[in-house]
């Protein structure tokens, strides 16, 4: 994998032209998926639900009662991604991309979510997201840091299409520099 922050202007455009010559395919995707139970409906940050999930639709407002209800019906405790799990997840994402010939541009694994920017050619983002989450779970189990038979992830995830070099560069900056301070190896 090349240095994540070193995406040269035009690189992905040239890469697309050489690889699949398809202007109906985005240059890359910004993929985000969350650990189970870490962002509930009614949360102060707002949320997206079945009725508010179209681009541009406002998020669901902060409602303590709704958050309390959602927490009460949760099947298990929220999943925290400690340093050991984060290392396993990052390794799994890199291995998945390498094995499938995807170009991993940037990755940032946090304590409750994962961001990646990846170019996959004509692979649809739903397939990409499923593969990444499945392999991350498998590697965490192999490394002994996820012992539950349940998935550590929420259903689905965010899949943003990045159509030009500028949108890729903005997504890379967001993933690498917009997530707060680097996490220590002991959290």
Secondary structure, DSSP 8 states (H G I E B T S, - for coil): ---TT---TTHHHHHHHHHT--TTS-SEEEEEEEBTTSS-TT-TT-B--TTS-STT---B---HHHHHHHHHH-SS------HHHHHHHHHHHHHHHHHHT-EEEEEEE-SSEEEEEEE-TT--HHHHHHHHHHHHHHHHHHTTS---SS-SB-SS-EEEEE-SHHHHHHHHHHHHHSS-S---TT-
